[in-house]
Amino acid sequence: MEAIYKKRHLVVKYIDVRNNLMNVHYYTGYLEILPTDKQELIDLAKNKINSVDFETYELFDDFPGGITWTGKLPGSTINNLYIGFDTNHWAMPEYSDRDCLAFLKRTVDKIEKYNEK
């Protein structure tokens, strides 16, 4: 599932791994970091975590399990940076694609307010 929300590309992917060793399925979610975002967000997306303050991390507190992806999105035609999460964590409830899209949208709303400061 893909969406544009407040000019940002949002992506939710369903991951389904079935083989002799495991049977795992979960969702991942990614939101685009724009070149016009504050430098702290761009640094976070580039995995330059030493230059990122705690306030910036708090923007992503709706991500279940926290941030698990930073960088360019493989296979995407959009060449911008992304920050994402996955729902494959122990004792985590099952989330739907709609849940994941809601997490991303709430985070975009926080980013927009953060950028206005």
Long-range contacts (C-beta under 8 A, 24 or more apart in sequence): 1-97, 1-101, 3-101, 5-104, 5-105, 5-108, 6-108, 6-109, 6-112, 7-34, 8-32, 8-34, 8-108, 9-76, 9-78, 9-80, 10-101, 10-104, 10-105, 10-108, 11-73, 11-76, 11-82, 11-84, 12-97, 12-100, 12-101, 12-104, 14-97, 15-86, 15-88, 24-88, 26-86, 26-87, 26-88, 27-86, 27-87, 27-95, 27-96, 27-97, 27-99, 27-100, 28-68, 28-69, 28-84, 28-85, 28-86, 28-87, 28-100, 29-63, 29-84, 29-85, 29-86, 29-100, 29-101, 29-103, 29-104, 30-69, 30-73, 30-82, 30-83, 30-84, 30-104, 31-82, 31-83, 31-84, 31-104, 31-107, 31-108, 31-111, 32-78, 32-80, 32-81, 32-82, 33-80, 33-81, 33-82, 33-83, 34-80, 35-80, 36-115, 37-111, 37-115, 38-114, 38-115, 41-83, 41-111, 41-114, 41-115, 42-81, 44-70, 44-83, 45-70, 45-71, 45-81, 45-82, 45-83, 46-70, 46-71, 46-81, 47-71, 55-114, 56-114, 59-107, 59-110, 59-111, 59-114, 60-85, 60-107, 62-103, 62-106, 62-107, 62-110, 63-103, 63-107, 64-89, 64-92, 64-95, 64-103, 65-89, 65-92
